[in-house]
C-alpha cells in the first residue's frame, strides 16, 4: 500500500511540475479590445533583459499564436522558447505575442477564403495589429516605430499571414519570419505577389523537406515570384530548408535563433 501511495505522489508531483509555467520573468500579459475582430485579445509581451534600467528604444517583433511562444503550460504541442532564446542571444528586441482566436484562428490568419475550409478574414486581424495594437505598444513601450525595425513572424497559417502582411503593409512591416507557410490555402497569394510593386521587405523562409511535397513546391513558387519582383542581388530574402524537418514546434523552435539574428 505504501508503495502504491509513493507511486501516486510521484505521479502527482510530476503532473504538477508539468503544469508549471516556463515563461521567463521578462514575460507579461495584458488584454486589449479588438473592435475589428469583435473580441478582446490577450497579448503576451517579452521585454529584453535590462529594459527597465535602460532608455534605449527597441525593435519590435509581432508574433502570432502567442500560446505557443513562451510557455509550455499554454502551448499546444511544445513551446518555441522565444524568451529563453532571446535571453541567450542578448537581443535587445521586444516581442509582442498575439493569442490566436482558437476556433477563429483560421479566419484570422488567412487573407483569402478556401473553398473547402473557409477563412479569409486576415484583413481584419492585420487591421487590429496595425491600427489598434501597434499604436498602443508604441505609446506604452520604448519602441523603434519604423518599418525597418518592425518584424512580423509566424508559422504555418501564421507564416502565410506574415508574408501577406509585408505585401499589404510595406510601410509598417519591413521584415518577416515565414516558417512553414501554408501557401496551399489559396492561390491568391501568388496573384497578389505578382501584382505587387517592388517588394522591399526582408523575408526569412524556413521549412522542412519532410512536411509535405506541396510545402516545398509552393515555397519555391513564391521564391521564384520574388526573384522576378526584385533583383536577387539585393539578398533581401533567405531560405532555409531543414533536411528531415517536420511541421511543428520543434522545427520552428530550433530555427528561431538564426532567423532573428538574420532579420535583426
JOMO-V603280 format. One record per residue. N is the residue number from 1. PHI is phi as a letter, one per 40 degrees, with the letter a starting at -180 (NA if undefined). OMEGA is omega as a letter, one per 20 degrees, with the letter a starting at -180 (999 if undefined). NEAR is the number of other ideal C-beta (glycine too) atoms within 12 Angstrom. Layout:
# JOMO-V603280
<<N,PHI,OMEGA,NEAR> <N,PHI,OMEGA,NEAR>>
This chain:
# JOMO-V603280
<<1,NA,r,7> <2,c,a,8> <3,c,r,9> <4,c,r,10> <5,c,r,11> <6,c,r,12> <7,c,r,13> <8,c,r,14> <9,c,a,14> <10,c,a,14> <11,c,a,14> <12,c,a,14> <13,c,r,14> <14,c,r,13> <15,c,r,12> <16,c,a,13> <17,c,a,14> <18,c,a,14> <19,c,a,15> <20,c,r,14> <21,c,r,21> <22,b,r,24> <23,c,a,31> <24,c,r,26> <25,c,a,17> <26,c,a,25> <27,b,r,34> <28,b,r,27> <29,b,r,23> <30,a,r,22> <31,b,a,18> <32,a,r,28> <33,c,r,17> <34,b,a,28> <35,c,r,15> <36,c,a,24> <37,b,a,30> <38,f,a,16> <39,a,r,25> <40,b,a,16> <41,b,r,33> <42,c,a,25> <43,b,r,37> <44,b,a,42> <45,b,r,38> <46,b,r,41> <47,b,a,34> <48,c,r,37> <49,d,a,24> <50,g,a,16> <51,d,a,27> <52,c,a,14> <53,b,a,10> <54,b,r,15> <55,b,a,9> <56,c,r,18> <57,c,a,20> <58,b,r,32> <59,c,a,35> <60,b,r,43> <61,b,r,47> <62,c,a,46> <63,b,r,46> <64,c,r,51> <65,f,a,39> <66,d,r,41> <67,d,a,32> <68,b,a,38> <69,c,a,47> <70,b,a,41> <71,b,r,31> <72,c,a,25> <73,c,a,19> <74,b,a,27> <75,c,a,31> <76,c,a,22> <77,a,a,20> <78,h,a,22> <79,c,r,34> <80,c,a,47> <81,f,a,31> <82,c,a,47> <83,c,r,38> <84,c,a,27> <85,c,a,30> <86,c,r,35> <87,d,a,26> <88,c,r,17> <89,c,a,22> <90,f,a,15> <91,c,r,33> <92,c,r,28> <93,b,r,40> <94,c,r,42> <95,b,r,48> <96,b,r,42> <97,c,a,42> <98,b,r,45> <99,c,r,36> <100,c,a,36> <101,c,r,31> <102,f,a,15> <103,c,r,11> <104,c,a,24> <105,d,a,32> <106,c,r,30> <107,c,a,30> <108,c,a,38> <109,b,a,42> <110,b,a,40> <111,c,a,39> <112,b,a,29> <113,c,r,19> <114,b,a,23> <115,d,a,12> <116,c,a,10> <117,b,a,18> <118,g,r,17> <119,g,r,30> <120,g,a,27> <121,b,a,27> <122,c,r,44> <123,d,r,28> <124,c,r,28> <125,c,r,45> <126,c,r,37> <127,c,r,23> <128,c,a,33> <129,c,a,42> <130,c,a,30> <131,b,r,20> <132,b,a,26> <133,c,a,42> <134,c,r,34> <135,d,r,17> <136,c,r,24> <137,c,a,34> <138,c,r,27> <139,c,a,13> <140,b,r,19> <141,b,r,31> <142,c,a,25> <143,b,r,32> <144,c,a,24> <145,c,a,24> <146,c,a,19> <147,c,a,25> <148,c,a,22> <149,b,r,27> <150,b,a,40> <151,b,r,41> <152,b,a,49> <153,a,r,48> <154,a,a,49> <155,b,r,46> <156,f,r,38> <157,c,r,40> <158,c,r,43> <159,c,r,45> <160,c,a,48> <161,c,r,52> <162,c,r,49> <163,c,r,52> <164,c,a,46> <165,c,a,47> <166,c,r,44> <167,c,a,39> <168,c,a,30> <169,b,a,31> <170,c,r,27> <171,c,r,19> <172,b,a,31> <173,b,a,41> <174,c,a,30> <175,a,r,40> <176,a,r,49> <177,b,a,48> <178,b,a,49> <179,b,r,50> <180,f,a,41> <181,c,a,48> <182,c,r,40> <183,c,r,41> <184,c,a,31> <185,c,a,35> <186,a,r,32> <187,c,a,20> <188,c,a,24> <189,c,r,38> <190,c,a,30> <191,c,a,18> <192,c,r,27> <193,c,r,35> <194,c,a,19> <195,c,a,16> <196,c,r,25> <197,c,a,14> <198,d,a,16> <199,c,a,34> <200,b,a,24> <201,c,r,39> <202,c,a,32> <203,b,r,45> <204,b,r,39> <205,c,r,40> <206,a,r,41> <207,a,a,44> <208,b,a,29> <209,c,r,23> <210,b,r,19> <211,c,r,33> <212,a,r,21> <213,c,a,14> <214,c,a,18> <215,d,a,35> <216,c,a,26> <217,c,a,18> <218,c,a,31> <219,c,r,37> <220,c,r,22> <221,c,r,24> <222,c,r,40> <223,d,r,31> <224,c,r,18> <225,c,r,27> <226,c,a,36> <227,c,r,21> <228,c,a,18> <229,c,a,27> <230,a,a,23> <231,c,r,14> <232,d,a,15> <233,c,a,8> <234,c,r,17> <235,f,a,15> <236,c,r,28> <237,b,r,36> <238,b,r,25> <239,b,r,28> <240,b,r,29> <241,b,a,23> <242,c,a,28> <243,c,a,13> <244,g,a,14> <245,c,a,27> <246,b,a,20> <247,c,r,28> <248,i,a,26> <249,d,r,29> <250,d,r,26> <251,c,a,32> <252,c,r,46> <253,c,a,30> <254,c,r,23> <255,c,a,36> <256,c,a,40> <257,d,a,27> <258,c,r,21> <259,c,a,43> <260,c,r,34> <261,c,r,19> <262,c,a,27> <263,c,a,37> <264,c,999,31>>
